[in-house]
Amino acid sequence: MTLLVQILMVVLAVAGTALVLLGAVGILVLTDVYTRMQAASKAGSLGAACILLSAAMYFSELELVVRALTALVFLMLTIPVAAHVLGRAAYLAGVPLAKESVMDELHGRVEGRTNSPGGQDEPNPPDPARE
C-alpha cells in the first residue's frame, strides 16, 4: 500500500467521522424535527460513505470491497428516502415547524394534516371535488 493511498484512507476516515459528529451535533442543536432529520440524514449518509470508502481501501480483498460498496449504494439509496418518508409522516401528523422556518410550502396543499404549523388544531375543510 503506497503512502498516497494511506493518506487518502486517513483523510476519508477522519472526514467521515467528522461528518457523523456534525450530524450528531445538528440533532442536538437544531430546533425542530425536520431540520434535525435533515442534519442526521445528510451528514450521516455522507459520513458513512466516507468511512465505507476508507474501509474498502484498507481491506483490499475483493469480497470486502464489494460488500463495502454494496452497503454504500444501499445507504445512499435508502437514507434520503427514509428521511423524506419520516418528514412527511411528521408533517401529516401535525408536528409544528420551528418558529425560524421561513414558510410552509405545503400548507393548504396536503390533505390529512391535523394541525396548523403553529400547533393549534384547525378543522380540515371538506373537499367538494371528493364528494
N, C-alpha and C positions, 0 to 999 in steps of 0.2 A: 504494500500500500504506500503510495507516494505521499510526500508531505502535503501537497496541494489537496489531495483527497481527504487527508486527516483534518486539515484546516477547514475544509468545506463541511465535513461532518460535525465538527465542533460548532461552527457558526450556525448550522441548521438546528442542532440540538439546543443551543443557547437561545436562538431566536424562537424556536417552538416553545421552550419553557417560559420565555418572557411573554409570548402571546397568550399562553394559557393563564399565566399570572395576571396579565392585563384583563383578561376576561373575568377572572375571579374578582378583581378589584372593581370592575364595572358592575358586577352583580351586587356588590356591597354598596357602591356609591350612587348608582343611578336610582331614579325616583319611582318609576312605575314598572309594571310587569313587561311592557312592550320594549322599553329601552334596555331593560335587564336581559331580556331574551335575545335581543339583537347583539348585545355585548358577548353573551355566552356563546351564541351560535357562530358569529363571525370569528371572534378571537379563538374560540375553542377549536373550530374546524381548521383554521389556518395553522394554529399551534400544533395540533395533532398531525397535520400534513407535514410540517417541518420535522417533527420528531420521527414520523414513519419514514420519511426520506433519508434521514440521518441513519436510522436503524438499517434500512435497506442497503445503504452504502457500507456500513460497518460489517454486517453479515453478508458477505458477497456470495453465499451459496444461492443457487438459482431458486430453490424451493422457498427459501425465506424471503428473497426479493419479490417473488411472485405473490406470496402471502401479504407482505407489507404493501405492495402496490394495489392488490385487491382490496385490502382494508381501506387504503387511501381513497380509492374510487368509491367504495361503499359509503364512507363518511362524507365525501364531497356531494354525493347524490342524496343522502338521507337527512343530514343535519339541516340544510336550508328548508327542506320540505316539512320536517318535523317542527321547526320553529314557526313556519308560516301557519301550519295547522293549529298549533297551540296558541299563537297570537290571534288567529281568527276565532277560536273557541273562547278565548278570554274576552274578546270584543263582543261576541254574541251573548256571552253570559252577563255582560254589563260591567265588566271591570273598568273603572274610570281611567281616563288618560291623566297624565300628570298636568298640573296647572301650567307648567312651562311649555307644553305642547302648543304649537302654533295653530294648528287647525285639525279638525276631524273630517277627513275627506269622505269617510263612509257614512257619516251621519245623514240619515234620511234615504240612503240608497240600499241599505241592507235590511232585509226582513228578519224579524225574530229578536232584535236587540231588546233586552228587558229594561235597561236603564239608560238614561241620558249620559253624556260624557261627564257631567258634574256629579253623577251618582244618585240623583233624585229619580224616583220612579216616574215614568212617562207612559201613559197608555199607548199601545200601538194602534193607530187608526186602521179601520178595516180598509182593505184594498178593493175598490169597486171592480177592478178588472178580474179579480179572482172569484168573485161571487156569481 
